[in-house]
């Protein structure tokens, strides 16, 4: 797999984990800091820090 394919796969994996709200997988992909900003796909979906993301992904 070349570098371009690896980057594409990493981005696809990121979107898949966000789509199914797989918090465990997200924790492996995204730095777990209070300054991390998460931007969703719908208007107003902006979260700062991990606790709000955890709360947003709860069923």
C-alpha positions, 0 to 999 in steps of 0.5 A: 500500500503506498502513502496515498492509499494509507492516508485515504484508508485512514480518513475512511476509517475515521469517518466510519468510526464517527458514522457508527459512533464507535468511541473506542475506535475514535480514542485510537484515532484522535488525541484525547485532550481537553483542547481537541475540537470535534466537528460533525456533519450537521449544523451546530455539531462542534464539540470541544474536549473528550467529555462532550464527545463521549456525551454526544455519542451515548445512545 
